[in-house]
């Protein structure tokens, strides 16, 4: 089966995967003050972080249009699999679904499966890699859709950020109370419940929060009883040593099949902020 995997630019892939002919990234747009940036291969994280630091306005993002997804679907691939940001965090999933309807209306029926990742960043990437693994193994479109949906539902996402201001000011923490005592340097350990951001724990200082996150990852992996078959996936914003430390903490507690570490692109950088660490398992 010839296949294509379409992801939005919040999906933090390695350079090798971005170069893989089976993958296509549909970019979101970043806005910092009066500056607009397309979140594509030209994204410069260092320059972007400096722009955010020197601009009083909170950075924002805008999802791709349905037409952008429709264009991505117009190819020779027999089957197309789409992975987007959680539908609870962005309109990107709806754009991808509408793009599918527009394509089928104009071009006719085609196998196009659109997954809301119920996650972001490295969580999206982990789902995309799972799709590729199954497609390369020769599995059918229907089996991939079924098993990847189950994989998504069982996947856990965790993150610790230096600040939640970017998420809060952009309305991504809806339903959470103002429970973050920044004066006391309290850092929450966050997670996701069916794509909705939740608080799991907290600690004073970033190092203690990262250690607590590692403990949460290990505990929930042990509860699932198949950690040794899982890939520990980590993304970070401009803090490779911090990401490496988290990896070592988790791997001292559980055995995993493999580890995948990548720096964040534009959308994840916007919301995670400098120093953020995100985990999917």
HUCOR-V310810 format. One record per backbone hydrogen bond with DSSP energy under -0.5 kcal/mol. NH is the residue of the N-H (numbers start at 1). CO is the residue of the C=O. E is the energy in kcal/mol with one decimal. If there is no record, write none. Layout:
nh:NH co:CO e:E
nh:NH co:CO e:E
This chain:
nh:4 co:79 e:-1.7
nh:5 co:22 e:-3.8
nh:6 co:4 e:-0.6
nh:6 co:81 e:-2.9
nh:7 co:24 e:-2.6
nh:8 co:83 e:-1.2
nh:9 co:26 e:-1.2
nh:11 co:8 e:-1.8
nh:12 co:10 e:-0.8
nh:12 co:121 e:-0.7
nh:13 co:11 e:-1.4
nh:18 co:14 e:-2.2
nh:19 co:15 e:-1.6
nh:20 co:16 e:-0.7
nh:20 co:17 e:-0.6
nh:23 co:20 e:-1.8
nh:24 co:5 e:-2.2
nh:26 co:7 e:-3.2
nh:26 co:24 e:-0.5
nh:27 co:25 e:-0.7
nh:29 co:62 e:-2.4
nh:30 co:37 e:-3.5
nh:31 co:60 e:-2.8
nh:32 co:35 e:-2.5
nh:35 co:32 e:-2.2
nh:37 co:30 e:-2.8
nh:39 co:28 e:-2.5
nh:39 co:37 e:-0.5
nh:40 co:38 e:-2.2
nh:43 co:40 e:-2.1
nh:45 co:43 e:-0.6
nh:48 co:44 e:-2.3
nh:49 co:45 e:-2.9
nh:50 co:46 e:-1.8
nh:51 co:47 e:-2.2
nh:52 co:48 e:-2.6
nh:53 co:49 e:-2.3
nh:54 co:50 e:-1.7
nh:55 co:51 e:-0.5
nh:55 co:52 e:-0.9
nh:60 co:31 e:-2.7
nh:62 co:29 e:-2.4
nh:68 co:65 e:-0.5
nh:69 co:65 e:-1.3
nh:70 co:66 e:-2.8
nh:71 co:67 e:-2.3
nh:72 co:68 e:-1.4
nh:73 co:69 e:-1.8
nh:74 co:70 e:-0.7
nh:74 co:71 e:-0.8
nh:75 co:73 e:-1.8
nh:78 co:2 e:-1.1
nh:79 co:2 e:-1.7
nh:80 co:111 e:-2.8
nh:81 co:4 e:-2.8
nh:82 co:113 e:-3.1
nh:83 co:6 e:-2.5
nh:84 co:115 e:-2.3
nh:86 co:119 e:-2.2
nh:89 co:86 e:-1.9
nh:90 co:86 e:-1.3
nh:95 co:91 e:-2.0
nh:96 co:92 e:-2.4
nh:97 co:93 e:-2.3
nh:98 co:94 e:-2.6
nh:99 co:95 e:-2.5
nh:100 co:96 e:-1.6
nh:101 co:97 e:-1.9
nh:102 co:98 e:-2.6
nh:103 co:99 e:-2.3
nh:104 co:100 e:-2.6
nh:105 co:101 e:-2.3
nh:106 co:102 e:-1.7
nh:107 co:103 e:-3.8
nh:108 co:103 e:-0.6
nh:108 co:104 e:-1.6
nh:111 co:78 e:-0.8
nh:112 co:110 e:-1.1
nh:113 co:80 e:-2.7
nh:114 co:112 e:-0.5
nh:115 co:82 e:-3.5
nh:115 co:113 e:-0.5
nh:116 co:114 e:-0.5
nh:117 co:84 e:-2.3
nh:117 co:115 e:-0.6
nh:123 co:120 e:-2.4
nh:125 co:121 e:-1.8
nh:126 co:122 e:-2.3
nh:127 co:123 e:-1.7
nh:128 co:124 e:-2.4
nh:129 co:125 e:-2.6
nh:130 co:126 e:-1.9
nh:131 co:127 e:-2.1
nh:132 co:128 e:-2.1
nh:133 co:129 e:-2.7
nh:134 co:130 e:-2.0
nh:135 co:131 e:-2.7
nh:136 co:132 e:-2.9
nh:137 co:133 e:-1.1
nh:138 co:135 e:-1.4
nh:139 co:134 e:-2.2
nh:144 co:140 e:-2.4
nh:145 co:141 e:-2.4
nh:146 co:142 e:-2.1
nh:147 co:143 e:-2.8
nh:148 co:144 e:-2.7
nh:149 co:145 e:-1.7
nh:150 co:146 e:-1.7
nh:151 co:147 e:-2.5
nh:152 co:148 e:-2.8
nh:153 co:149 e:-2.0
nh:154 co:150 e:-1.4
nh:155 co:151 e:-1.2
nh:158 co:279 e:-2.6
nh:159 co:190 e:-2.1
nh:160 co:277 e:-2.1
nh:168 co:164 e:-2.9
nh:169 co:165 e:-3.2
nh:170 co:166 e:-1.0
nh:171 co:168 e:-1.7
nh:172 co:167 e:-2.9
nh:174 co:171 e:-0.6
nh:176 co:173 e:-2.2
nh:179 co:177 e:-2.0
nh:181 co:179 e:-0.7
nh:182 co:180 e:-1.7
nh:184 co:181 e:-0.9
nh:185 co:182 e:-1.5
nh:186 co:181 e:-1.8
nh:187 co:203 e:-3.5
nh:188 co:186 e:-0.5
nh:189 co:201 e:-2.8
nh:190 co:159 e:-2.7
nh:190 co:188 e:-0.6
nh:191 co:198 e:-2.8
nh:192 co:157 e:-0.8
nh:193 co:196 e:-2.8
nh:194 co:192 e:-0.5
nh:195 co:118 e:-0.7
nh:196 co:193 e:-1.5
nh:198 co:191 e:-2.3
nh:200 co:189 e:-3.3
nh:201 co:189 e:-1.6
nh:203 co:187 e:-1.7
nh:205 co:185 e:-2.9
nh:205 co:203 e:-0.8
nh:209 co:205 e:-1.8
nh:210 co:206 e:-2.5
nh:211 co:207 e:-2.0
nh:212 co:208 e:-2.1
nh:213 co:209 e:-2.4
nh:214 co:210 e:-2.3
nh:215 co:211 e:-1.9
nh:216 co:212 e:-2.3
nh:217 co:213 e:-2.7
nh:218 co:214 e:-2.5
nh:219 co:215 e:-2.7
nh:220 co:216 e:-2.5
nh:221 co:217 e:-2.1
nh:222 co:218 e:-2.4
nh:223 co:219 e:-2.2
nh:224 co:220 e:-1.4
nh:225 co:221 e:-0.9
nh:225 co:222 e:-0.6
nh:226 co:221 e:-0.8
nh:229 co:226 e:-1.8
nh:230 co:227 e:-2.1
nh:232 co:230 e:-0.6
nh:232 co:258 e:-2.7
nh:233 co:231 e:-0.7
nh:233 co:280 e:-2.4
nh:234 co:260 e:-3.6
nh:235 co:278 e:-2.5
nh:236 co:262 e:-1.5
nh:237 co:276 e:-2.2
nh:238 co:236 e:-0.8
nh:243 co:239 e:-2.1
nh:244 co:240 e:-2.3
nh:245 co:241 e:-2.2
nh:246 co:242 e:-2.2
nh:247 co:243 e:-2.3
nh:248 co:244 e:-2.4
nh:249 co:245 e:-2.4
nh:250 co:246 e:-2.6
nh:251 co:247 e:-2.8
nh:252 co:248 e:-1.1
nh:253 co:250 e:-1.5
nh:254 co:250 e:-2.2
nh:257 co:227 e:-0.6
nh:257 co:230 e:-2.7
nh:258 co:230 e:-1.0
nh:260 co:232 e:-2.9
nh:262 co:234 e:-2.1
nh:264 co:236 e:-2.3
nh:269 co:265 e:-2.2
nh:270 co:266 e:-2.2
nh:271 co:267 e:-1.7
nh:272 co:268 e:-3.0
nh:273 co:269 e:-1.9
nh:275 co:237 e:-2.9
nh:276 co:273 e:-1.8
nh:277 co:160 e:-2.4
nh:278 co:235 e:-3.0
nh:279 co:158 e:-3.1
nh:280 co:233 e:-2.5
nh:281 co:156 e:-2.2
